[in-house]
Amino acid sequence: MSIEKEYDSNFRYVLVAARRARQLQNGAEPMVPTRSRKACRVAQEEIAAGKVAYVRTEDVPVVKPEIDAPEIPKFAP
């Protein structure tokens, strides 16, 4: 695992911001002085200030489980 401060994709940035916004909505104190009262905006300001990071686990390949199922019946027209 490693602590990352740079975001490798916009998707990851949005996930981190959304999680931090949820924490703020549930009563967490903002880590930066801000005039905004919106949790989403405060989370974005915290990320821009470098106060929010995320933990990245080792990349594990995704394996789809194989399911034993009967063949799909084919219907003739």
C-alpha positions in Angstrom: 0.0 0.0 0.0 1.1 3.5 -0.6 -0.3 7.0 0.2 -1.0 8.9 -3.0 -1.6 12.7 -3.3 -1.6 12.8 -7.1 -4.8 11.6 -8.8 -4.3 9.3 -11.8 -7.8 9.9 -13.2 -10.7 12.2 -12.8 -12.8 9.3 -11.6 -10.5 8.7 -8.6 -10.5 12.5 -7.8 -14.3 12.4 -7.8 -14.4 9.3 -5.6 -12.0 10.9 -3.0 -13.9 14.2 -3.0 -17.2 12.5 -2.6 -16.0 10.4 0.3 -14.5 13.5 2.0 -17.7 15.5 1.4 -19.6 12.7 3.1 -17.3 12.9 6.1 -17.9 16.6 6.3 -21.7 16.2 6.1 -21.4 13.7 9.0 -19.7 16.3 11.2 -16.0 16.2 10.4 -14.2 19.5 10.8 -12.8 21.2 7.6 -9.0 21.1 7.4 -8.8 24.4 5.5 -10.3 27.8 6.2 -13.1 28.3 3.8 -16.1 30.6 3.2 -18.1 27.9 1.6 -20.8 26.0 3.5 -21.2 23.3 0.8 -19.4 20.0 1.7 -18.5 19.2 -1.9 -16.8 22.6 -2.4 -14.9 22.3 1.0 -13.7 18.8 0.0 -12.4 20.2 -3.3 -10.6 23.0 -1.5 -9.0 20.5 0.9 -7.8 18.4 -2.1 -6.4 21.5 -3.8 -4.5 22.4 -0.6 -3.0 18.9 -0.4 -4.7 18.0 2.8 -6.6 15.0 1.5 -4.8 11.9 0.2 -5.9 8.3 -0.4 -4.4 4.9 0.2 -3.7 2.8 -2.9 -3.5 -0.9 -2.4 -1.4 -3.1 -4.7 -3.0 -3.6 -8.1 -4.7 -7.0 -8.0 -6.1 -8.3 -11.3 -9.9 -8.6 -11.4 -11.0 -12.2 -11.9 -14.5 -12.9 -12.9 -15.9 -16.0 -11.2 -16.9 -18.8 -13.5 -20.4 -20.0 -12.9 -21.5 -23.5 -13.8 -24.8 -23.0 -15.6 -26.8 -24.9 -18.1 -26.5 -23.9 -21.7 -28.8 -21.2 -22.9 -31.5 -22.7 -24.9 -31.7 -21.7 -28.5 -35.2 -21.2 -29.9 -35.9 -21.7 -33.6 -38.1 -19.1 -35.3 
